[in-house]
Amino acid sequence: MNDKPVKSSILPATTDKLVGDIRKMIQEARAAVAATVNTGLTMLYWRIGGRVGQEILKGSRAEYGEEIVSTVSRQLEMEYGNGFSAKNIRHMIRFADAFPDVQIVSTLSRQLSWSHFKEMIYLKEPLQKEFYAEMCRVERWSVRTLRQKIASMLYERTALSKKPAELAKLELQALREEDRMTPDLVFRDPYLLDFLGLKDAYQEKDLEAAILRELESFILELGGSFTFVARQKRITVDHDDFYLDLLFFHRDLRRLVAVELKLDRFRPDHKARWSCICAGLTGTSVSKTKIRPWALSSAPGKTPNRSNFWSSAARASTSPNT
């Protein structure tokens, strides 16, 4: 039997890999347990809300509902803690009412926490709730990010909110069932760029520099699937050079998104410039596709020198079907 000791120089590398593998196993197990607990807790709150809601409907007086909630919460809080306070019971009732489809709740609960749902259940429009829930799932927003998106009226700024309800439902259904993103879900009008910190008079190059300085926040406002490609990208069309301010790529749409920074109003000659830029980008080594890129152009808001309002008016010149 060979009892030779293992060389000490080998041990550190061997044990480091072993500990690393075990650490990964522990982290994966913890994440799986946390996800299971979250799903179970969320579904429990949904069922409690539905059950209490059914009981309340049996009463003919408004005071009856308050009596039910107060009595139930008092007993449950004594046995199970503050998670079953009267306030939380009301949240649960609202939850079951705002999201009546158990299958949708079950699917969302695998990725969204109870805190996510509490941010959405008091939104007025059903489509609004569904939009934030699905975008939250796809983009993996934190609760803080979701809160910021709602506060910035993201839904109202998307083209989806301006479409007929039935068409909007179809797009949200495609997102829910196939994870298929559409331009109307992605683009906003306007974009809110308050975080750039630009004040008083400034030039287009200042706006570009501020965006690059706050690139992480800028991409968060655009949407998590945007990837920065280049600044001042040179594009040659018929021996003429054009310089594009910013170029992005959207992973879900699989389409380049060109951004032109202008401090004046969108004019017809801007549209001609956009046509050249988009033609130059189509089929290049940058896009590697014949799909025509989408264009975004900045435009001032009602207040002069306002940096945080963007318009996607230039998109009209680059139809997704061309």
C-alpha positions as CSV (number, residue, x, y, z in Angstrom):
1,M,0.0,0.0,0.0
2,N,1.4,3.4,-1.0
3,D,1.3,5.7,2.0
4,K,3.3,8.5,0.4
5,P,2.0,11.9,1.5
6,V,0.4,14.1,-1.2
7,K,2.7,16.9,-2.2
8,S,1.7,20.1,-0.4
9,S,2.0,22.1,-3.6
10,I,-0.9,20.2,-5.2
11,L,-3.3,20.5,-2.2
12,P,-4.2,24.2,-2.5
13,A,-5.3,23.9,-6.1
14,T,-7.2,20.7,-5.5
15,T,-9.0,22.0,-2.4
16,D,-9.8,25.4,-4.0
17,K,-11.6,23.7,-6.9
18,L,-13.4,21.3,-4.5
19,V,-14.5,24.2,-2.2
20,G,-15.5,26.1,-5.3
21,D,-17.7,23.3,-6.6
22,I,-19.3,22.8,-3.2
23,R,-19.9,26.5,-2.8
24,K,-21.7,26.5,-6.2
25,M,-23.9,23.6,-5.1
26,I,-24.9,25.4,-1.9
27,Q,-25.7,28.6,-3.7
28,E,-27.8,26.7,-6.3
29,A,-29.7,24.8,-3.6
30,R,-30.4,28.0,-1.7
31,A,-31.7,29.7,-4.8
32,A,-33.9,26.8,-5.6
33,V,-35.3,26.7,-2.0
34,A,-35.8,30.5,-2.0
35,A,-37.7,30.3,-5.3
36,T,-39.9,27.4,-4.0
37,V,-40.7,29.3,-0.8
38,N,-41.5,32.5,-2.8
39,T,-43.8,30.7,-5.2
40,G,-45.6,28.9,-2.3
41,L,-46.0,32.1,-0.3
42,T,-47.3,34.1,-3.2
43,M,-49.8,31.4,-4.1
44,L,-50.9,31.2,-0.5
45,Y,-51.5,34.9,-0.3
46,W,-53.5,34.7,-3.6
47,R,-55.7,31.9,-2.2
48,I,-56.2,33.6,1.1
49,G,-57.3,36.8,-0.7
50,G,-59.7,34.9,-2.9
51,R,-61.2,33.1,0.1
52,V,-61.7,36.2,2.2
53,G,-63.0,38.0,-0.8
54,Q,-65.7,35.4,-1.3
55,E,-66.7,35.7,2.3
56,I,-67.0,39.4,2.1
57,L,-69.3,39.2,-1.0
58,K,-71.8,37.3,1.2
59,G,-72.4,40.4,3.3
60,S,-74.7,43.2,2.3
61,R,-73.0,46.0,4.3
62,A,-69.7,47.7,3.7
63,E,-68.9,47.4,7.4
64,Y,-69.2,43.6,7.1
65,G,-66.1,43.4,5.0
66,E,-64.1,45.4,7.6
67,E,-65.4,43.2,10.4
68,I,-64.4,40.0,8.5
69,V,-60.9,41.4,7.8
70,S,-60.4,42.6,11.3
71,T,-61.5,39.4,12.9
72,V,-59.5,37.1,10.6
73,S,-56.3,39.2,10.9
74,R,-56.6,39.4,14.7
75,Q,-56.6,35.6,15.0
76,L,-54.1,34.9,12.3
77,E,-51.7,37.5,13.5
78,M,-51.6,36.0,17.0
79,E,-50.8,32.6,15.5
80,Y,-48.6,33.4,12.5
81,G,-47.2,36.9,13.0
82,N,-47.3,40.3,11.3
83,G,-47.5,38.9,7.8
84,F,-51.3,38.5,8.4
85,S,-52.1,41.9,9.7
86,A,-55.3,43.6,8.5
87,K,-53.4,45.7,6.1
88,N,-51.7,42.7,4.5
89,I,-55.1,40.8,4.4
90,R,-56.5,43.7,2.3
91,H,-53.4,43.5,0.0
92,M,-54.2,39.8,-0.5
93,I,-57.9,40.5,-1.3
94,R,-56.8,43.1,-3.8
95,F,-54.2,40.7,-5.2
96,A,-56.8,38.0,-5.9
97,D,-59.1,40.6,-7.5
98,A,-56.4,42.2,-9.6
99,F,-55.0,38.9,-10.9
100,P,-58.0,36.5,-11.2
101,D,-56.3,33.9,-13.4
102,V,-54.6,31.3,-11.2
103,Q,-52.4,30.0,-14.1
104,I,-51.0,33.4,-14.8
105,V,-50.3,34.0,-11.1
106,S,-48.6,30.6,-10.8
107,T,-46.3,31.3,-13.8
108,L,-45.4,34.8,-12.6
109,S,-44.8,33.7,-9.0
110,R,-41.8,31.7,-10.2
111,Q,-39.9,34.9,-10.9
112,L,-41.8,37.7,-9.2
113,S,-42.0,38.2,-5.4
114,W,-44.9,39.2,-3.2
115,S,-43.3,42.7,-3.1
116,H,-43.5,42.9,-6.9
117,F,-47.2,42.1,-6.9
118,K,-47.9,44.6,-4.2
119,E,-46.5,47.4,-6.5
120,M,-48.9,46.4,-9.3
121,I,-52.2,45.4,-7.6
122,Y,-53.4,49.0,-7.2
123,L,-52.8,50.0,-10.8
124,K,-56.1,51.0,-12.4
125,E,-56.0,49.4,-15.9
126,P,-55.9,45.6,-16.3
127,L,-53.6,46.0,-19.3
128,Q,-51.3,48.2,-17.3
129,K,-51.0,45.5,-14.6
130,E,-50.4,42.8,-17.2
131,F,-47.8,45.0,-19.0
132,Y,-45.7,45.6,-15.9
133,A,-46.0,42.0,-14.8
134,E,-44.7,40.6,-18.1
135,M,-42.0,43.2,-18.5
136,C,-40.9,42.6,-15.0
137,R,-40.7,38.8,-15.7
138,V,-38.8,39.2,-19.0
139,E,-36.5,42.0,-17.9
140,R,-36.0,40.6,-14.4
141,W,-36.7,43.9,-12.7
142,S,-36.0,44.3,-9.0
143,V,-38.8,45.7,-6.9
144,R,-37.0,49.1,-6.8
145,T,-36.8,49.1,-10.6
146,L,-40.4,48.2,-11.0
147,R,-41.4,51.0,-8.7
148,Q,-39.3,53.5,-10.8
149,K,-40.8,52.3,-14.0
150,I,-44.4,52.7,-12.7
151,A,-43.5,56.2,-11.3
152,S,-42.1,57.2,-14.6
153,M,-45.3,56.1,-16.3
154,L,-43.5,53.7,-18.6
155,Y,-46.7,52.0,-19.7
156,E,-48.3,55.3,-20.8
157,R,-45.2,56.1,-22.7
158,T,-45.2,52.9,-24.8
159,A,-47.0,52.7,-28.2
160,L,-48.8,49.7,-26.7
161,S,-50.9,51.9,-24.4
162,K,-52.2,53.8,-27.5
163,K,-53.4,50.7,-29.4
164,P,-56.9,49.2,-29.2
165,A,-57.3,47.0,-26.2
166,E,-57.8,43.8,-28.2
167,L,-54.5,44.3,-30.2
168,A,-52.6,45.2,-27.0
169,K,-53.9,42.0,-25.4
170,L,-52.6,40.0,-28.3
171,E,-49.1,41.5,-28.0
172,L,-49.1,40.8,-24.2
173,Q,-50.3,37.3,-24.8
174,A,-47.4,36.7,-27.3
175,L,-45.0,38.0,-24.7
176,R,-46.4,35.8,-22.0
177,E,-46.6,32.6,-24.1
178,E,-43.7,32.9,-26.4
179,D,-41.5,35.7,-24.9
180,R,-41.9,37.5,-28.2
181,M,-41.1,41.1,-27.8
182,T,-42.5,43.7,-30.2
183,P,-41.4,47.3,-31.0
184,D,-44.6,48.7,-29.4
185,L,-43.5,47.1,-26.1
186,V,-39.9,48.3,-26.3
187,F,-40.0,51.9,-27.5
188,R,-41.2,54.8,-25.3
189,D,-42.3,58.3,-26.3
190,P,-40.9,60.3,-24.5
191,Y,-37.8,58.9,-22.8
192,L,-37.2,60.4,-19.4
193,L,-33.6,61.4,-18.9
194,D,-33.7,63.5,-15.7
195,F,-30.7,61.6,-14.4
196,L,-28.3,63.2,-16.9
197,G,-28.2,66.4,-14.7
198,L,-28.0,68.8,-17.7
199,K,-29.0,72.4,-16.8
200,D,-29.4,75.7,-18.6
201,A,-27.9,75.9,-22.1
202,Y,-26.0,72.9,-23.5
203,Q,-24.9,71.5,-26.9
204,E,-25.6,68.2,-28.5
205,K,-22.1,67.0,-27.7
206,D,-22.8,67.7,-24.0
207,L,-26.0,65.6,-24.2
208,E,-24.0,62.7,-25.9
209,A,-21.2,63.0,-23.2
210,A,-23.8,62.9,-20.4
211,I,-25.5,59.8,-21.9
212,L,-22.2,58.0,-22.1
213,R,-21.3,59.0,-18.5
214,E,-24.7,57.7,-17.3
215,L,-24.8,54.8,-19.8
216,E,-26.1,52.2,-17.2
217,S,-29.0,54.5,-16.2
218,F,-29.6,55.3,-19.9
219,I,-29.8,51.7,-20.9
220,L,-32.1,51.0,-17.9
221,E,-34.5,53.7,-19.2
222,L,-34.3,52.3,-22.7
223,G,-34.8,48.7,-21.5
224,G,-32.6,45.9,-20.3
225,S,-32.2,44.2,-23.7
226,F,-30.4,47.1,-25.3
227,T,-26.6,46.8,-25.8
228,F,-24.3,49.7,-26.6
229,V,-22.5,49.3,-29.9
230,A,-20.7,52.6,-30.8
231,R,-20.6,56.4,-30.7
232,Q,-20.0,58.6,-33.7
233,K,-20.3,55.6,-35.9
234,R,-19.2,56.5,-39.5
235,I,-21.5,55.3,-42.2
236,T,-20.7,55.8,-45.9
237,V,-23.5,56.0,-48.4
238,D,-22.7,56.7,-52.1
239,H,-19.3,58.1,-51.1
240,D,-20.8,60.5,-48.5
241,D,-19.9,60.0,-44.9
242,F,-22.5,60.3,-42.1
243,Y,-21.7,60.2,-38.4
244,L,-24.3,58.6,-36.1
245,D,-24.3,59.8,-32.5
246,L,-25.1,56.5,-30.8
247,L,-25.7,53.0,-32.0
248,F,-27.4,50.2,-29.9
249,F,-28.6,46.7,-30.6
250,H,-31.8,45.2,-29.1
251,R,-31.3,41.5,-28.4
252,D,-35.0,40.5,-28.3
253,L,-35.9,42.4,-31.5
254,R,-32.6,41.5,-33.1
255,R,-32.5,44.9,-34.6
256,L,-30.0,47.8,-34.6
257,V,-31.3,51.0,-33.0
258,A,-29.7,54.3,-34.2
259,V,-29.9,57.3,-31.9
260,E,-29.5,60.9,-33.3
261,L,-29.2,63.7,-30.8
262,K,-30.9,67.0,-31.9
263,L,-31.8,70.0,-29.8
264,D,-34.2,71.5,-32.4
265,R,-37.5,70.1,-33.6
266,F,-37.6,67.2,-35.9
267,R,-37.6,68.5,-39.5
268,P,-38.1,67.0,-43.0
269,D,-34.4,67.1,-43.8
270,H,-33.7,65.0,-40.6
271,K,-35.9,62.3,-42.2
272,A,-33.8,62.3,-45.3
273,R,-30.6,62.0,-43.3
274,W,-32.2,59.1,-41.3
275,S,-33.0,57.3,-44.6
276,C,-29.4,57.4,-45.6
277,I,-28.1,56.3,-42.2
278,C,-30.6,53.4,-42.0
279,A,-29.8,52.3,-45.6
280,G,-26.1,52.5,-44.7
281,L,-26.5,50.3,-41.6
282,T,-28.7,47.7,-43.3
283,G,-26.7,44.6,-44.2
284,T,-23.4,45.9,-42.9
285,S,-20.9,43.9,-40.8
286,V,-22.4,45.7,-37.8
287,S,-26.0,44.5,-38.3
288,K,-25.2,41.2,-40.1
289,T,-28.8,41.2,-41.3
290,K,-31.0,42.7,-44.0
291,I,-33.5,43.8,-41.3
292,R,-33.7,47.6,-41.5
293,P,-32.7,49.3,-38.2
294,W,-34.9,51.4,-36.1
295,A,-34.2,55.1,-35.5
296,L,-34.7,57.3,-32.4
297,S,-34.3,61.1,-32.5
298,S,-34.2,63.5,-29.6
299,A,-36.5,66.5,-29.5
300,P,-37.1,69.1,-26.9
301,G,-40.1,69.1,-24.7
302,K,-42.5,72.0,-24.2
303,T,-40.0,73.7,-22.0
304,P,-36.9,75.0,-23.9
305,N,-33.5,73.3,-23.1
306,R,-35.3,70.4,-21.4
307,S,-33.1,67.4,-21.7
308,N,-35.2,64.6,-20.4
309,F,-37.9,64.3,-23.1
310,W,-37.2,62.2,-26.1
311,S,-39.3,61.5,-29.2
312,S,-39.2,58.5,-31.4
313,A,-40.8,60.3,-34.3
314,A,-38.1,59.2,-36.7
315,R,-39.3,55.6,-36.3
316,A,-42.0,56.4,-38.9
317,S,-39.3,56.4,-41.6
318,T,-38.1,52.9,-40.7
319,S,-41.0,50.6,-40.8
320,P,-40.2,47.1,-39.2
321,N,-41.6,45.5,-42.3
322,T,-39.1,47.1,-44.7
